[in-house]
């Protein structure tokens, strides 16, 4: 199955994601907002599960009075997986074989264990600004073959 590489940038203001599929660029941008879902009022709003919590993410979080403040790197680290999932859904890639590339500022990449918290089976974490230094070793880690596009 072909791997789709997706660059995801989770920031304090917005989460951005980008990929190229069959020569077609796809990009999304949504607010880095998260809230506890309130299914009683807005049952049609799509939620994302995070542990035992059911959350609304991005624009959907505006419908909730239970918004969770995302103001520190610990908050971003805690909810990274839901922002990544929301980006994959908005890009129309749910169910595809995806490798996500995301970056951390060097001060968080090398200390605090944030890199280890964010790494998963389909997510490669590098430090921000690393795109100019990408090499074949990194491509091997991502299992991306020659000729595929990778955006970091």
C-alpha positions in Angstrom: 0.0 0.0 0.0 1.4 3.4 -1.0 2.4 5.7 1.9 1.0 9.2 2.0 3.4 11.7 3.7 1.7 14.5 5.6 3.4 17.5 7.2 1.6 18.7 10.3 2.4 21.9 12.2 0.5 22.2 15.5 0.8 25.7 16.7 -0.8 27.7 19.5 -3.0 29.6 17.1 -3.6 27.2 14.3 -2.9 23.7 13.1 -1.7 23.4 9.5 -1.3 20.3 7.4 -0.1 19.7 3.9 0.3 16.8 1.5 0.5 16.0 -2.2 -1.5 13.2 -3.7 -1.2 12.4 -7.4 0.2 15.8 -8.1 -2.7 17.5 -6.2 -1.8 19.7 -3.3 -4.0 19.4 -0.3 -3.7 21.8 2.7 -5.9 22.6 5.7 -5.7 25.1 8.5 -7.9 25.1 11.6 -7.8 26.7 15.0 -5.9 24.8 17.7 -8.9 24.5 19.8 -10.2 21.5 21.8 -13.2 21.1 24.0 -15.2 18.4 25.8 -18.0 17.3 23.5 -21.5 18.2 24.4 -23.5 15.7 22.4 -26.8 16.7 23.9 -26.9 20.0 22.0 -24.9 19.4 18.8 -25.1 15.7 18.2 -24.1 16.1 14.5 -20.7 17.5 15.4 -17.9 15.0 14.7 -15.9 14.1 17.8 -12.5 12.5 18.3 -11.8 10.2 21.2 -8.8 10.9 23.4 -8.4 8.3 26.1 -11.7 8.3 28.0 -12.6 11.8 26.7 -14.8 12.6 23.7 -13.5 15.9 22.2 -14.5 18.4 19.6 -11.4 19.8 17.7 -10.8 22.9 15.7 -13.8 25.0 14.6 -16.1 22.4 16.2 -14.9 23.4 19.6 -16.5 26.8 19.3 -19.9 25.1 20.0 -18.8 24.0 23.5 -18.6 26.0 26.7 -16.1 23.3 27.9 -13.1 24.6 25.9 -9.7 23.4 27.1 -7.1 26.1 27.1 -4.0 25.2 24.9 -1.4 27.6 26.2 1.8 25.6 26.9 3.9 23.0 25.2 2.6 20.4 27.6 -1.0 21.2 26.4 0.1 20.8 22.7 1.9 17.6 23.6 -1.2 16.2 25.4 -3.6 16.9 22.6 -1.2 16.5 19.6 -2.9 13.2 18.5 -6.3 14.8 18.3 -5.0 17.7 16.2 -3.2 15.2 13.9 -6.4 13.1 13.6 -8.5 16.2 12.7 -6.0 17.2 10.1 -6.0 13.7 8.5 -9.8 13.8 8.4 -10.0 17.2 6.9 -7.4 16.2 4.2 -9.7 13.3 3.3 -7.1 10.7 4.3 -8.8 8.7 7.0 -8.1 5.0 6.5 -5.0 5.6 4.3 -1.5 4.5 5.0 -0.1 7.7 6.3 3.3 8.8 7.7 3.1 12.1 9.5 6.1 14.4 9.9 5.9 17.1 12.6 8.5 19.4 14.2 9.3 20.7 17.6 11.4 23.8 18.4 14.9 22.7 19.3 14.5 23.7 22.9 11.6 21.1 23.2 13.1 18.5 20.9 16.2 18.0 23.0 14.7 18.3 26.5 11.6 17.5 28.4 10.8 14.2 26.6 8.3 15.9 24.2 9.7 14.1 21.1 9.1 10.7 22.8 5.6 11.7 23.8 4.7 12.6 20.2 6.3 9.7 18.3 3.9 7.0 17.3 3.7 4.2 14.7 2.9 6.6 11.9 4.5 9.9 13.2 8.1 11.0 12.8 9.2 14.0 14.9 12.0 16.2 14.0 13.1 19.6 15.0 11.7 22.7 13.3 13.8 24.0 10.5 15.1 20.5 9.7 13.6 20.4 6.3 16.7 21.8 4.7 18.7 19.1 6.3 16.6 16.1 5.2 18.7 13.3 3.9 18.3 9.7 2.7 18.7 8.3 6.3 15.6 10.3 7.3 13.7 9.1 4.2 14.6 5.5 5.2 13.2 6.1 8.7 10.0 7.3 7.2 10.0 4.5 4.7 9.5 6.9 1.8 10.8 5.8 -1.5 12.6 7.9 -4.1 10.3 10.2 -6.1 7.8 10.8 -3.4 7.3 14.3 -1.9 7.9 15.0 1.7 6.9 18.3 3.2 8.3 19.3 6.6 
